[in-house]
Amino acid sequence: MPLVAHTDLPTFQRLREEGEEVVDAERAKHQDIREMHIGLLNMMPDAALEATERQFFRLVGACNQIVQFHIHPFTIDGLKRSAEAQAHIDKYYEPFAKIRADGLDALIISGANVTRESLPEEEFWLPLTEVFSWARENVASVLCSCLATHAVIQYRYGIARTRLPAKRWGVFPHKVIDRSHPLVAEINTRFDVPHSRYNEIFQSDMERHGLKILAASATAGVHLAVSEDGFRTVFFQGHPEYDDISLLKEYKREVMRFFRAETDEYPPFPENYFNAEAQALFHGYERHVRTVRITGQALAAFPEQAVLAHLDNTWRDTAKAVFNNWLGKVYQLTNQDRRLPFMAGVDPNNPLGL
C-alpha cells in the first residue's frame, strides 16, 4: 500500500477507476513511508500488454506492507510489436539501461508468446537472459510467470520443458506442499489457479535440481516453486494474476481462429471455468459458427456479455496473499539503497535463513 503514480501511465488511472488506491507523486513525497521499486519486464503480446500491466500492478498494490510501491515497466528486444504497442512502450516504459543503473528491490517477469521450436531459438532469448543474469546478482528476488519460468529454468538448470499432449487450459485445484515456507504462510492449504500453456516442467525435474516445490496440482502439475536458496527466484507455472475474464478472452480468440479457418478444431472449454449456463450458451454459439463458416452468412457477436455473470474468480485472494508474503520478505531483507540487493548481514545464498 499504496501504488505511486510516478508516471502518467494510463494503467494508474484505470486502476483508480476500479477503486484501487493510487497516490500521485507529489502526495507521496510528504508521506514518511519507505519506497520500494519493483520492475515489471512485460513480454506479453500486444493484445495483452496493458492488461498484463494492470494484473500485476493490482497484485502489488493489494499488499499490506507500509510502503510505497513504484513499479517500473520495461521490455526487451526480440518481441514483435505493432506501431500502437510500440508507441505505448516508447512513451511509458523505461529502457533496461536505466533500470540497471537505478536498481530494483524486486523484479517480475511476465510470460510471452513463442514462435520457435525451442526457447533458445527465440529472438528474445539473449535479451531475457541478460536481464535475468543482471537481476540474479543485483536484485533480492525475481518472480517469473509461466513462459518466463520455463525460460529461466532452462537457462539456469538446463531443464527443457516438455510439450503436453493437449493444451493445459482452465482453473485447477492446488495443494500447498511445504506449509513451513514464508511465501505460503497463512494462505489456504487448497486453492485454485488458472493455467494456460502447452508445455510443462515436471516436479521430478525441478526437485532433481534442488528447486523447492511449494504448491502443486494433481492434474495441472507444479504451480509455485522457488530456487534452491529458497527465495532469490520464485517460479509460477500458472497465472494467478489473471482477471475473471482472462480465460474467456482466450476462448474467444480461439473461437475466432476456428471461424477464420486458421485451425480445423473448434476449441474445447477451459476446464472448471464455465458453469452449465455458460456452456449452454457457447454450445449454441458453436453451432452458429460452424454453420456460417460453411454458408458465408454474417457472424453474430460472440456472447461475451451474456456469460460475465456466470464467471467466478476462485484464485485472487490466494494470489494476493502470496504476493503479500513475497513483497513482505523483500521489504524485510533489502537494502534501502535499491542498487544493493540486501541489507548488511543477509546471506545471498540463504536470505531467509532457512
N, C-alpha and C positions, 0 to 999 in steps of 0.2 A: 504494500500500500504506500503511496499511490503511484500510478504511472505519471511521468512528467512529459508534457508535450513540448519537448525541446526543439522540435522542428514543426513545419506545417504539413507533415504527412497526413493525408486525408483519413487514414485509419484512426487517428486520435479523435477526430470529430465524429466519425461513425460509432466509435465506442462510447463517447459521451451520450449520443442519441440513444444508445442501448442501455444507458443507466450505469455504465462503468465510471469509477472515479478517476478522473484525469485532471491534473492541475497544470496551469501554464508555468512557463519557466520563471517568470518574474515572481509569482507567488511562492514557488519552490525555494527561491533564494532566501526568503525570510523565515523558512522553517528550519529549526535546528535538528535536522534529521540527516543521517548518513545517506549518501548517494551510492547506488550500485549500478554498474554499467554492464548490460547484457547484450552480447552480439547475437544477431539472427542472420545466419547465412541462408538466404532464401533461394533455393534452386528449383522451385516448383515451376511448371509451365505457365504460360501467360494467363490462361483461364483461371488458374488457382493462385496466382501471385498475390493479389491483395487479400483474398480470403485467408491464405496461409498467414499473412501478417496479422490479421485480426484474431485468428485462432490462437496463435502463440502469445500475442500481446495480452489476450484475455487471461490466459493461464498464469502469466507472470503477474498481471495486475491483481489477480484474485488472492495472491499470497498475503499472509497476515504480518509479515515482518515489518517492523517500524523502520522503514527505509523508503527512499525514493528511487524508483526504477527508471533508468534511462536505457531505452532499447535502441540499438544501433543496427538497422537492417543493411545488409550488403549482399552482393552476389559475386559470381566469378565468371571468367571467360569459359567458352565451350558450350554455352547454352543458347540455342537459337531463340531470338526474340522478335516479336513484331515491332513495328515503329512505335505503336502506342505504349507497349510494355517497356520498351527501351527508354522512351521519354519519361515514364514514371520512375524508372530506375535512375536515370540521369538527374532528375530533379530532387528525389527524396532519399536515395541510398548513398551511403558513404563508400569511398574506394577502400579496398582492403589495405592499401598502404597507410591510410590514415588510422584505420582500426589497429593495425600493427604498431604504429607509433604511439598511439594514445593508450593502448592496453584495454583489457576487459577483465571483469570479475568472473564471468561465466559466458559460455557460448552454446547456442542452439543451432544445430544443422538440420535443415528440413530434408525431406525426400526429394526425388526428381524422377522425371521420365527417362527411360533409356531407349537407345536405338541400335545398339551393337550387341553382339552375341555375348561378349564378356565385358565386365566393368572396366578393366584397364584399357580397353579399346575406345572407351567413350572420350570425347573431346574435353569433357570437364574433369577427367581423372587426375591429371597432373595439377591443375589449379586447386582441386579439392584436397589432394594430399599435401600440397604446400600449406594450405590453411590449417589442416589438422596437425601437421608437424610443428608449425609455429605454436598453435594452441596447446599442444601437449607439453611444451616447455614453459609456456608463459601464462596459461590460464588455469585457474584452480580446477574447473570441471567442465567437460564438454558433453552435451546431451545430443544424441544422434537419433533421428527419426527414420524408420523404415529403410528406404534406399541408402540413406547415409549410414545406417547401422551396418548394412551389408558391405558397403564400400570400405568403411573404416576397419571392420573386422578382417576383410580380405587383405587390406594394406598392412595392418599391424600383425596379424596372426597367420596369414596365408590360407585362411579358410574360404574357399569359393562357395557361394550359395548354390543351392540345388533347385532346379526347375521342378515345380509341382505338376502333378497330372492335370490339375484344373486350377483356375484362379481361386485363391482363398479370399472370400469376399463375404462380409457380413459382420454381425455382432456376436462375440463368443464369450462364454463364461470362463473366468480365470481363477486361480487359487494362489495365494501367497505361499511361496516355498520356504523362504527364510524370514521368519517373523521377527528376528532379532535385529535386522538391518535397519538403520535410521531412515532410509528412504521410504520404507513401508510402515513406519511407526504410526499407530492409531488409524490405519485405514481398514476398510472391510477386508476380511480374510478371503471372501469370494466377491468378485466384481466382474463387470462386463468391459470389453474393449472392442472397438471396431478394427477390422483388418481389411486390407485391400492390396493384395500382392500375388504375383505369380511364382515367387521364389521364397526359399526359406534357408536359414542357417539353423541346424538342429541342435538341441540341447546337449547331446553327447559330444558334438564337435566343440561347442563352447566350453564345456566342462573340461575336456581334454587339454585345452589351452589355458586353463586357470580362471576363466570367467566365472563369476558368481551369479547364479540364477536366483532372481527374487520373486518372479511371478510367471506362471505358465498356464497353458490350457491343454486339456487332453485332446482337443480337436484342432486347435489353432497353433499349438507349439508355444515356444518361449515368447513372452511379451516384453518382460523387463529383466535386464541383466546389467551387471557392472564389471568393469575391468578388474584384473587380479588385485589391484591395490584397494579396491572397494569403493572408489569414488571418482577417480580422475576422468573416466569415461562412462557415461550412462547410455545404455542401448535400449531403444524401443523398436520392436518389430511391428507392433500395432500402431494405431493412430488415435491416441487418447485426446488429441487436440481437435478432432473432428467435431463439426457442428451437427445438430439434429438432422440437417438436410444434406450433409455431405455425400452419404451413400445414395440418396435419392438423385442428386445431381449426376453421380457417376452412372447410375442405372439409366437415366435419361440419355446421357451421352452414348451409352452402348446401344440403346434402342434406336437412336438416330443413325448410328453407324450401320445397323442392320437395314434400316429404311433406305439408306443411300447405297446399299449393296456393297459396302466396304467389308462386310463379313456375311457368311452364309448362315450363321447360327444366331437365333434370337437369344438374347441374354437371359440366364436364369435369374431368379430373385436373389439379392443378397440374403444370406442365411440369418434367421432370427431377427429380421428387421421390419418387414411389412406384416401387419396383422391381417386377419382374414378379410376384413373390409377392403383394405388397400389392395390385397392380392386380387380380389374380385374385380375391382376397377381396372387393374392392369391386365388381367386376362382379357377383359373386353377390349382394351386398347390394343393388345397384341393381335386379336382377330382383325381389328380395323387396319392396323399397319400392314399385316400380311395381304389383306385384300387390296389396298391402294398401291402396294408395291407392284402388284400384278396388273391392276387396271389403269394405273396412272391417274386416278382421281386425286382430289386435293386431300392433304393430310390434316386431320383435325389436331387441335392443340394437345400437347402432352398434358394429362390431367394432374399436373403438379399441385395446384392449389387444392384440389379435391381431397388429396391424401395427407395434407400437412397436419390435420388434427389427429391423424392416426399414427403419427410418429412419436416414439418415446425416446428420451435420452436417458440411458441407464449407466453411463460411464463418466459423466462430467464431474461429479463430486469426488470420485476417487482420483481422477486426473488432477484436479485442483490440489488434493491432499498430497499427492506425490510431488508436484511442483513446489508446494509449500515446504515440504520436507527438504527437497533438494536445495532450494534457494536459502532456506534457513541455515543449512550446513555451510553453504558458500559464504553467507554472511559471517558465520562464526569463525571461519578459517582464513579468510582472505585478508591481505594487507590493505590498509586504507589507500595506499598508492596502487592504483589499478594496473600499473606497469609491472608490479610484483605479484606473483600468484598467491603467496601465503604470508601470514604473519610470522614473526620470529618464533622458532620452536616447533613449527609444524613439519613433520616428516613428509616430503612429497611422495614417497613410496608407500606411506601408510598414513594418509592425512586424517583418517577417522580414529587412529589409534586402536584399531580392532585387533 
